[in-house]
Amino acid sequence: MSKQENGKVIEVTLIKSAIGYSTRQKNTVRALGLRRLGQTVQHNDTPVIRGMIDKVSHLVEVSE
């Protein structure tokens, strides 16, 4: 189940809970497809995804 349609794929892992952070940050984590601590999802490496990751960089870990 890879998303390699047009270039790089990045893996995003939730390493810290969003509890105690703003609703906006919680919604961003959810929009990335992350629901559980330790869960990893794959996304195409796009500017939109990179912007979302930048907003919650203290909660997630990224590997390429």
N, CA, C and O atoms as CSV, one atom per row, in Angstrom:
chain,resi,resn,atom,element,x,y,z
A,1,MET,N,N,0.830,-1.181,0.000
A,1,MET,CA,C,0.000,0.000,0.000
A,1,MET,C,C,0.876,1.247,0.000
A,1,MET,O,O,0.845,2.019,0.958
A,2,SER,N,N,1.641,1.452,-1.037
A,2,SER,CA,C,2.489,2.634,-1.101
A,2,SER,C,C,1.831,3.689,-1.962
A,2,SER,O,O,1.002,3.394,-2.823
A,3,LYS,N,N,2.217,4.918,-1.710
A,3,LYS,CA,C,1.641,6.050,-2.439
A,3,LYS,C,C,2.640,6.622,-3.426
A,3,LYS,O,O,2.630,7.829,-3.666
A,4,GLN,N,N,3.492,5.809,-4.001
A,4,GLN,CA,C,4.522,6.319,-4.892
A,4,GLN,C,C,3.980,6.562,-6.290
A,4,GLN,O,O,4.342,5.867,-7.239
A,5,GLU,N,N,3.113,7.552,-6.406
A,5,GLU,CA,C,2.571,7.884,-7.708
A,5,GLU,C,C,3.439,8.927,-8.403
A,5,GLU,O,O,3.654,8.867,-9.614
A,6,ASN,N,N,3.932,9.877,-7.624
A,6,ASN,CA,C,4.699,10.954,-8.233
A,6,ASN,C,C,5.806,11.447,-7.308
A,6,ASN,O,O,5.770,12.584,-6.838
A,7,GLY,N,N,6.769,10.604,-7.054
A,7,GLY,CA,C,7.921,11.070,-6.301
A,7,GLY,C,C,8.068,10.465,-4.928
A,7,GLY,O,O,7.714,9.312,-4.681
A,8,LYS,N,N,8.605,11.288,-4.039
A,8,LYS,CA,C,8.962,10.831,-2.704
A,8,LYS,C,C,7.755,10.515,-1.830
A,8,LYS,O,O,6.681,11.099,-1.969
A,9,VAL,N,N,7.977,9.568,-0.923
A,9,VAL,CA,C,6.987,9.251,0.096
A,9,VAL,C,C,7.644,9.471,1.447
A,9,VAL,O,O,8.785,9.059,1.659
A,10,ILE,N,N,6.936,10.113,2.355
A,10,ILE,CA,C,7.459,10.311,3.697
A,10,ILE,C,C,6.557,9.582,4.693
A,10,ILE,O,O,5.354,9.436,4.474
A,11,GLU,N,N,7.161,9.133,5.781
A,11,GLU,CA,C,6.407,8.483,6.846
A,11,GLU,C,C,6.344,9.429,8.035
A,11,GLU,O,O,7.357,9.989,8.456
A,12,VAL,N,N,5.150,9.598,8.566
A,12,VAL,CA,C,4.925,10.486,9.693
A,12,VAL,C,C,4.432,9.645,10.864
A,12,VAL,O,O,3.462,8.899,10.731
A,13,THR,N,N,5.102,9.766,12.018
A,13,THR,CA,C,4.748,9.000,13.206
A,13,THR,C,C,4.391,9.952,14.334
A,13,THR,O,O,5.105,10.922,14.592
A,14,LEU,N,N,3.277,9.669,15.005
A,14,LEU,CA,C,2.864,10.465,16.159
A,14,LEU,C,C,3.656,9.991,17.375
A,14,LEU,O,O,3.503,8.850,17.810
A,15,ILE,N,N,4.507,10.868,17.925
A,15,ILE,CA,C,5.365,10.467,19.038
A,15,ILE,C,C,4.954,11.120,20.354
A,15,ILE,O,O,5.455,10.739,21.412
A,16,LYS,N,N,4.054,12.095,20.305
A,16,LYS,CA,C,3.597,12.760,21.512
A,16,LYS,C,C,2.113,13.080,21.368
A,16,LYS,O,O,1.652,13.449,20.289
A,17,SER,N,N,1.385,12.939,22.442
A,17,SER,CA,C,-0.051,13.183,22.414
A,17,SER,C,C,-0.376,14.651,22.174
A,17,SER,O,O,0.379,15.538,22.573
A,18,ALA,N,N,-1.495,14.895,21.525
A,18,ALA,CA,C,-1.944,16.263,21.252
A,18,ALA,C,C,-2.788,16.818,22.393
A,18,ALA,O,O,-3.263,17.951,22.313
A,19,ILE,N,N,-2.982,16.037,23.451
A,19,ILE,CA,C,-3.751,16.509,24.599
A,19,ILE,C,C,-3.008,17.685,25.236
A,19,ILE,O,O,-1.802,17.620,25.470
A,20,GLY,N,N,-3.743,18.747,25.507
A,20,GLY,CA,C,-3.139,19.923,26.115
A,20,GLY,C,C,-2.693,20.956,25.106
A,20,GLY,O,O,-2.254,22.042,25.485
A,21,TYR,N,N,-2.798,20.635,23.824
A,21,TYR,CA,C,-2.445,21.584,22.772
A,21,TYR,C,C,-3.726,22.149,22.166
A,21,TYR,O,O,-4.824,21.674,22.460
A,22,SER,N,N,-3.579,23.156,21.326
A,22,SER,CA,C,-4.752,23.844,20.783
A,22,SER,C,C,-5.566,22.929,19.872
A,22,SER,O,O,-5.071,21.932,19.347
A,23,THR,N,N,-6.814,23.302,19.710
A,23,THR,CA,C,-7.714,22.538,18.844
A,23,THR,C,C,-7.196,22.510,17.415
A,23,THR,O,O,-7.358,21.514,16.710
A,24,ARG,N,N,-6.578,23.596,16.990
A,24,ARG,CA,C,-6.009,23.650,15.639
A,24,ARG,C,C,-4.945,22.586,15.451
A,24,ARG,O,O,-4.908,21.919,14.418
A,25,GLN,N,N,-4.077,22.421,16.445
A,25,GLN,CA,C,-3.023,21.425,16.347
A,25,GLN,C,C,-3.602,20.010,16.400
A,25,GLN,O,O,-3.123,19.116,15.701
A,26,LYS,N,N,-4.620,19.806,17.216
A,26,LYS,CA,C,-5.286,18.496,17.260
A,26,LYS,C,C,-5.901,18.164,15.910
A,26,LYS,O,O,-5.811,17.030,15.440
A,27,ASN,N,N,-6.529,19.165,15.284
A,27,ASN,CA,C,-7.141,18.955,13.979
A,27,ASN,C,C,-6.093,18.672,12.911
A,27,ASN,O,O,-6.337,17.884,11.998
A,28,THR,N,N,-4.938,19.303,13.016
A,28,THR,CA,C,-3.862,19.060,12.053
A,28,THR,C,C,-3.339,17.640,12.176
A,28,THR,O,O,-3.097,16.977,11.168
A,29,VAL,N,N,-3.164,17.168,13.406
A,29,VAL,CA,C,-2.726,15.784,13.620
A,29,VAL,C,C,-3.748,14.820,13.024
A,29,VAL,O,O,-3.381,13.842,12.372
A,30,ARG,N,N,-5.020,15.097,13.248
A,30,ARG,CA,C,-6.083,14.233,12.718
A,30,ARG,C,C,-6.107,14.276,11.192
A,30,ARG,O,O,-6.324,13.252,10.543
A,31,ALA,N,N,-5.885,15.461,10.618
A,31,ALA,CA,C,-5.881,15.609,9.159
A,31,ALA,C,C,-4.721,14.857,8.520
A,31,ALA,O,O,-4.812,14.441,7.365
A,32,LEU,N,N,-3.633,14.682,9.263
A,32,LEU,CA,C,-2.516,13.884,8.766
A,32,LEU,C,C,-2.830,12.394,8.803
A,32,LEU,O,O,-2.069,11.581,8.279
A,33,GLY,N,N,-3.952,12.039,9.421
A,33,GLY,CA,C,-4.353,10.634,9.479
A,33,GLY,C,C,-3.849,9.918,10.711
A,33,GLY,O,O,-3.868,8.689,10.773
A,34,LEU,N,N,-3.400,10.676,11.689
A,34,LEU,CA,C,-2.857,10.079,12.903
A,34,LEU,C,C,-3.909,10.067,14.001
A,34,LEU,O,O,-4.482,11.102,14.339
A,35,ARG,N,N,-4.155,8.890,14.552
A,35,ARG,CA,C,-5.154,8.751,15.600
A,35,ARG,C,C,-4.575,8.240,16.896
A,35,ARG,O,O,-5.026,8.632,17.973
A,36,ARG,N,N,-3.569,7.361,16.814
A,36,ARG,CA,C,-3.012,6.751,18.017
A,36,ARG,C,C,-1.540,7.084,18.172
A,36,ARG,O,O,-0.836,7.310,17.188
A,37,LEU,N,N,-1.086,7.113,19.399
A,37,LEU,CA,C,0.314,7.329,19.702
A,37,LEU,C,C,1.135,6.183,19.107
A,37,LEU,O,O,0.808,5.012,19.305
A,38,GLY,N,N,2.183,6.520,18.390
A,38,GLY,CA,C,3.023,5.508,17.769
A,38,GLY,C,C,2.568,5.092,16.381
A,38,GLY,O,O,3.262,4.326,15.712
A,39,GLN,N,N,1.435,5.575,15.940
A,39,GLN,CA,C,0.923,5.228,14.615
A,39,GLN,C,C,1.741,5.921,13.535
A,39,GLN,O,O,2.119,7.084,13.683
A,40,THR,N,N,2.013,5.204,12.452
A,40,THR,CA,C,2.768,5.746,11.328
A,40,THR,C,C,1.892,5.733,10.085
A,40,THR,O,O,1.212,4.747,9.803
A,41,VAL,N,N,1.912,6.839,9.342
A,41,VAL,CA,C,1.185,6.930,8.080
A,41,VAL,C,C,2.144,7.395,6.989
A,41,VAL,O,O,3.159,8.033,7.272
A,42,GLN,N,N,1.815,7.072,5.751
A,42,GLN,CA,C,2.623,7.491,4.612
A,42,GLN,C,C,1.880,8.557,3.828
A,42,GLN,O,O,0.671,8.466,3.614
A,43,HIS,N,N,2.626,9.571,3.401
A,43,HIS,CA,C,2.071,10.638,2.573
A,43,HIS,C,C,3.057,10.974,1.469
A,43,HIS,O,O,4.266,10.803,1.627
A,44,ASN,N,N,2.529,11.456,0.345
A,44,ASN,CA,C,3.400,11.999,-0.692
A,44,ASN,C,C,4.056,13.258,-0.149
A,44,ASN,O,O,3.447,14.000,0.623
A,45,ASP,N,N,5.279,13.494,-0.548
A,45,ASP,CA,C,6.024,14.651,-0.069
A,45,ASP,C,C,5.608,15.881,-0.872
A,45,ASP,O,O,6.182,16.177,-1.920
A,46,THR,N,N,4.599,16.593,-0.362
A,46,THR,CA,C,4.094,17.788,-1.027
A,46,THR,C,C,4.244,18.985,-0.091
A,46,THR,O,O,4.386,18.805,1.118
A,47,PRO,N,N,4.214,20.188,-0.626
A,47,PRO,CA,C,4.303,21.379,0.222
A,47,PRO,C,C,3.167,21.458,1.257
A,47,PRO,O,O,3.372,21.961,2.361
A,48,VAL,N,N,1.994,20.971,0.906
A,48,VAL,CA,C,0.857,21.004,1.828
A,48,VAL,C,C,1.137,20.124,3.042
A,48,VAL,O,O,0.952,20.554,4.181
A,49,ILE,N,N,1.579,18.909,2.802
A,49,ILE,CA,C,1.888,17.975,3.884
A,49,ILE,C,C,3.053,18.504,4.719
A,49,ILE,O,O,3.022,18.423,5.947
A,50,ARG,N,N,4.079,19.044,4.062
A,50,ARG,CA,C,5.225,19.596,4.793
A,50,ARG,C,C,4.791,20.753,5.701
A,50,ARG,O,O,5.306,20.887,6.811
A,51,GLY,N,N,3.858,21.581,5.246
A,51,GLY,CA,C,3.359,22.681,6.064
A,51,GLY,C,C,2.617,22.173,7.285
A,51,GLY,O,O,2.758,22.727,8.375
A,52,MET,N,N,1.823,21.116,7.108
A,52,MET,CA,C,1.106,20.528,8.233
A,52,MET,C,C,2.087,19.943,9.247
A,52,MET,O,O,1.903,20.081,10.456
A,53,ILE,N,N,3.125,19.292,8.738
A,53,ILE,CA,C,4.133,18.704,9.619
A,53,ILE,C,C,4.870,19.795,10.398
A,53,ILE,O,O,5.162,19.624,11.582
A,54,ASP,N,N,5.170,20.910,9.737
A,54,ASP,CA,C,5.848,22.020,10.409
A,54,ASP,C,C,5.018,22.568,11.577
A,54,ASP,O,O,5.570,22.958,12.606
A,55,LYS,N,N,3.706,22.594,11.414
A,55,LYS,CA,C,2.836,23.130,12.457
A,55,LYS,C,C,2.783,22.242,13.691
A,55,LYS,O,O,2.541,22.732,14.794
A,56,VAL,N,N,3.008,20.939,13.519
A,56,VAL,CA,C,2.955,20.014,14.662
A,56,VAL,C,C,4.263,19.242,14.786
A,56,VAL,O,O,4.265,18.080,15.192
A,57,SER,N,N,5.370,19.882,14.438
A,57,SER,CA,C,6.672,19.205,14.424
A,57,SER,C,C,7.087,18.709,15.806
A,57,SER,O,O,7.877,17.770,15.911
A,58,HIS,N,N,6.566,19.328,16.868
A,58,HIS,CA,C,6.894,18.912,18.226
A,58,HIS,C,C,6.126,17.655,18.637
A,58,HIS,O,O,6.411,17.071,19.683
A,59,LEU,N,N,5.159,17.235,17.827
A,59,LEU,CA,C,4.355,16.062,18.138
A,59,LEU,C,C,4.648,14.866,17.247
A,59,LEU,O,O,4.298,13.736,17.590
A,60,VAL,N,N,5.289,15.104,16.103
A,60,VAL,CA,C,5.488,14.038,15.131
A,60,VAL,C,C,6.970,13.860,14.788
A,60,VAL,O,O,7.801,14.730,15.050
A,61,GLU,N,N,7.263,12.723,14.202
A,61,GLU,CA,C,8.603,12.414,13.712
A,61,GLU,C,C,8.468,12.022,12.243
A,61,GLU,O,O,7.550,11.288,11.876
A,62,VAL,N,N,9.376,12.507,11.409
A,62,VAL,CA,C,9.285,12.272,9.978
A,62,VAL,C,C,10.504,11.482,9.505
A,62,VAL,O,O,11.639,11.784,9.877
A,63,SER,N,N,10.248,10.462,8.675
A,63,SER,CA,C,11.352,9.729,8.028
A,63,SER,C,C,11.028,9.634,6.545
A,63,SER,O,O,9.870,9.491,6.154
A,64,GLU,N,N,12.061,9.716,5.737
A,64,GLU,CA,C,11.858,9.724,4.285
A,64,GLU,C,C,12.196,8.394,3.671
A,64,GLU,O,O,12.082,8.227,2.457
